[in-house]
Amino acid sequence: MTKDLREYEKNWPGLPIKYLVLSTEEFIVFLDDVYDLDWKTTVDFENRELSVEDKKNFNSVCNEIAYLESIPLDDLKEKTIINYKRQIGEALVRNFRNDYYNAHKMLELAKDYIIDRNADKSRFLYLKASGLITLIAISFGSLSWLFRDLIINIIGITAFYLWLSFLIGSLGAYLSITLRMGKTNLDYHATKKLHYMEGTTKVFAGMISGLLVALCIKAGILLPVFEKVGSTHLAMVIGGLIAGASERLAPSLIRKIEGNKSNKS
């Protein structure tokens, strides 16, 4: 690589080449110090005559390259960025050689490549955020169970199990996230903060659903049979776990309660 760069310095001196894609006597395509795609051409090559159709195809490839270069690459590994930018650079080389078909094919491959890599990173950030919140909630739940006698004396047994149901809802939400991760469509253009926020709010929604279902079980609105057999508290915790994992249980329960109120009215 160093030897090649020294040879190319003869034709293209003083360029900030970090990674060389291709160099000829007419043009050079490379990645600069910050891995931006760059190129330089001779005056004769720049002023070469192109047909109307060739100009249209050439500009079309350049427009697509500009779009792909604007895709966010935050938090991706250096090697991944180089591989991606190299594919775009290869497309530019084919564009300079008037091979527009293969230039577009290479850009399609580059787009698929970076979308997959960004999607992998999005999933990681999403799981990391939701897993962290779940870990905190379960840690609080474990501590609450260890000191349950003290807490029950302070807030009462019903409030204690409602608190546990609220926390256990996070575990159900995280279970739902992991099981559906392959089917979840994440926006790879989104920032790291947005991924963290989405993962966090998903778990909090599961926790609120767990609390809501536990309240309904305690009030006898849902699964009243457990109250008859004296297992209401166990049902509250299990219901909180299931509610956290189900995105439809809490909303359907709310609609059911609203329907009952409408019928009474």
C-alpha positions in Angstrom: 0.0 0.0 0.0 2.8 2.4 1.0 4.8 1.5 -2.2 1.7 2.0 -4.3 1.1 5.4 -2.8 4.6 6.5 -3.5 4.2 5.6 -7.1 0.9 7.5 -7.4 2.4 10.5 -5.8 4.2 11.1 -9.1 0.9 11.8 -10.9 -1.1 13.1 -8.0 1.1 14.8 -5.4 0.0 16.2 -2.1 -3.4 14.5 -1.8 -4.6 13.5 1.7 -5.0 9.8 0.8 -6.1 7.6 3.6 -7.3 4.7 1.4 -6.6 4.4 -2.3 -9.4 3.0 -4.5 -7.8 3.5 -7.9 -5.3 5.7 -9.6 -4.8 6.2 -13.4 -3.1 8.9 -15.4 -6.5 10.5 -16.0 -8.1 10.3 -12.5 -7.7 9.1 -9.0 -10.3 8.0 -6.5 -9.5 7.7 -2.8 -10.7 8.2 0.8 -9.3 11.2 2.6 -8.2 11.5 6.2 -11.8 11.5 7.5 -12.9 8.7 5.1 -14.8 11.0 2.8 -14.8 9.9 -0.8 -12.7 12.2 -2.9 -11.3 12.2 -6.4 -9.3 14.3 -8.8 -9.1 14.3 -12.6 -7.0 15.9 -15.3 -8.2 18.9 -17.2 -8.5 16.9 -20.4 -10.5 14.2 -18.7 -12.8 16.7 -17.1 -13.5 18.4 -20.4 -14.0 15.2 -22.4 -17.0 15.1 -24.7 -20.0 13.1 -23.5 -23.2 12.4 -25.3 -26.5 13.6 -23.9 -27.3 10.1 -22.7 -23.9 9.6 -21.2 -24.2 12.9 -19.3 -27.6 11.9 -18.0 -26.2 8.5 -16.8 -23.1 10.1 -15.3 -25.1 12.7 -13.3 -27.5 10.0 -12.2 -24.6 8.0 -10.7 -23.2 11.1 -9.1 -26.5 11.9 -7.5 -26.8 8.4 -6.0 -23.3 8.6 -4.7 -24.0 11.9 -3.0 -27.1 10.4 -1.4 -25.3 7.3 -0.1 -22.5 9.4 1.3 -25.0 11.3 3.4 -26.2 8.2 5.2 -25.2 8.4 8.9 -22.3 6.2 9.9 -22.2 7.1 13.6 -20.8 4.4 15.9 -19.8 2.0 13.1 -16.4 0.4 13.1 -13.6 2.0 11.0 -13.3 -1.2 8.9 -17.1 -1.1 8.1 -16.9 2.5 7.0 -13.9 1.8 4.8 -15.6 -1.2 3.2 -18.7 0.9 2.5 -16.9 3.9 1.1 -14.7 1.7 -1.0 -17.8 0.2 -2.7 -19.0 3.7 -3.5 -15.5 4.6 -4.8 -15.6 1.5 -7.0 -18.9 2.7 -8.4 -17.3 6.1 -9.1 -14.5 4.4 -11.0 -17.0 2.6 -13.2 -18.8 5.9 -13.7 -15.6 7.6 -14.9 -15.2 4.7 -17.4 -18.7 5.1 -18.6 -19.8 1.7 -17.2 -23.0 3.1 -15.8 -24.8 -0.3 -15.4 -22.1 -1.7 -13.1 -21.8 1.6 -11.3 -25.5 1.4 -10.3 -25.1 -2.3 -9.4 -22.2 -1.5 -7.1 -24.2 1.3 -5.5 -27.1 -1.0 -4.8 -24.7 -3.4 -3.1 -23.2 -0.6 -1.1 -26.7 0.6 0.0 -27.7 -2.9 1.1 -24.4 -3.3 2.9 -24.7 -0.1 5.0 -28.4 -0.6 5.7 -27.7 -4.0 7.1 -24.7 -2.7 9.2 -26.7 0.2 10.5 -29.7 -2.1 11.3 -27.4 -4.3 13.3 -26.1 -1.3 15.2 -29.7 -0.1 15.8 -30.7 -3.4 17.2 -27.7 -3.4 19.5 -28.5 0.1 20.9 -32.2 -0.8 21.2 -31.5 -4.0 23.2 -28.8 -2.2 25.2 -31.2 0.5 26.4 -34.1 -1.8 27.1 -31.8 -4.3 28.8 -30.3 -1.7 31.1 -33.7 -0.4 32.2 -34.9 -4.0 32.7 -31.8 -4.8 34.8 -32.4 -1.7 37.0 -36.1 -2.6 37.5 -35.4 -6.3 38.3 -32.6 -5.2 40.7 -35.1 -3.0 42.6 -37.6 -5.9 42.5 -35.0 -8.3 44.0 -34.1 -5.9 46.7 -37.8 -5.3 47.4 -38.4 -9.0 47.8 -35.4 -9.4 50.2 -36.7 -6.6 52.4 -40.4 -7.4 51.8 -41.3 -7.6 55.5 -40.0 -4.1 56.2 -41.6 -2.7 53.1 -45.0 -4.4 53.7 -45.1 -2.9 57.2 -44.6 0.5 55.7 -46.8 0.6 52.6 -49.0 -2.5 53.1 -49.2 -5.8 51.3 -51.4 -4.6 48.4 -49.2 -1.7 47.5 -46.1 -4.0 47.8 -47.5 -6.5 45.2 -48.6 -3.7 43.0 -45.0 -2.4 43.1 -43.7 -5.9 42.2 -46.1 -6.2 39.4 -45.0 -2.8 38.1 -41.3 -3.9 38.1 -41.9 -7.4 36.7 -43.7 -5.8 33.8 -40.2 -4.7 32.6 -39.1 -8.3 32.3 -42.1 -9.1 30.2 -41.5 -6.1 28.0 -37.8 -7.1 27.5 -38.9 -10.7 26.6 -41.3 -9.2 24.0 -38.5 -7.1 22.6 -36.0 -9.9 22.2 -38.5 -12.3 20.7 -39.7 -9.7 18.1 -36.3 -8.2 17.4 -35.9 -9.8 14.0 -39.3 -8.5 13.0 -38.9 -5.0 14.3 -38.3 -2.2 11.8 -35.8 0.2 13.2 -34.9 3.5 11.6 -31.2 3.3 10.9 -31.1 7.1 10.3 -32.1 7.7 13.9 -29.5 8.9 16.5 -28.2 7.0 19.4 -30.3 9.0 21.8 -33.5 8.2 19.9 -32.7 4.4 20.0 -32.1 4.7 23.7 -35.3 6.6 24.2 -37.3 4.1 22.2 -35.9 1.1 24.1 -36.5 2.8 27.4 -40.1 3.9 26.7 -40.9 0.3 25.4 -39.9 -1.1 28.8 -41.7 1.6 30.7 -44.9 0.9 28.7 -44.6 -2.7 29.8 -44.2 -1.7 33.4 -47.3 0.5 33.3 -49.2 -2.3 31.6 -48.1 -4.6 34.4 -49.4 -2.2 37.0 -52.7 -1.7 35.2 -53.4 -5.4 34.9 -52.4 -6.0 38.6 -54.9 -3.3 39.6 -57.6 -5.0 37.6 -56.8 -8.4 39.1 -56.9 -6.9 42.6 -60.2 -5.2 41.9 -61.7 -8.4 40.5 -62.2 -7.0 37.0 -59.7 -9.5 35.6 -59.3 -13.2 36.6 -61.6 -13.0 39.7 -61.1 -16.8 40.2 -57.7 -16.2 41.8 -59.3 -14.1 44.6 -61.6 -17.0 45.4 -58.8 -19.4 45.9 -56.6 -16.9 47.8 -53.9 -16.4 45.1 -54.6 -12.8 44.2 -51.1 -11.6 44.9 -49.5 -14.4 42.8 -51.9 -13.6 40.0 -51.0 -9.9 40.2 -47.3 -10.6 39.7 -47.9 -13.2 36.9 -50.4 -10.8 35.3 -47.8 -8.0 35.4 -45.3 -10.2 33.6 -47.8 -11.2 30.9 -49.0 -7.6 30.5 -45.5 -6.4 30.0 -44.9 -9.0 27.3 -48.2 -8.3 25.5 -48.8 -5.1 23.6 -52.5 -5.8 23.2 -53.5 -6.9 26.7 -53.5 -3.5 28.4 -55.1 -1.6 25.5 -57.8 -4.3 25.1 -58.5 -4.2 28.8 -58.9 -0.4 28.7 -61.3 -0.7 25.8 -63.3 -3.3 27.7 -63.6 -1.0 30.7 -64.6 1.9 28.5 -67.2 -0.4 26.9 -68.7 -1.4 30.2 -68.9 2.3 31.3 -70.7 3.1 28.0 -73.2 0.3 28.4 -74.0 1.4 32.0 -74.5 5.0 30.8 
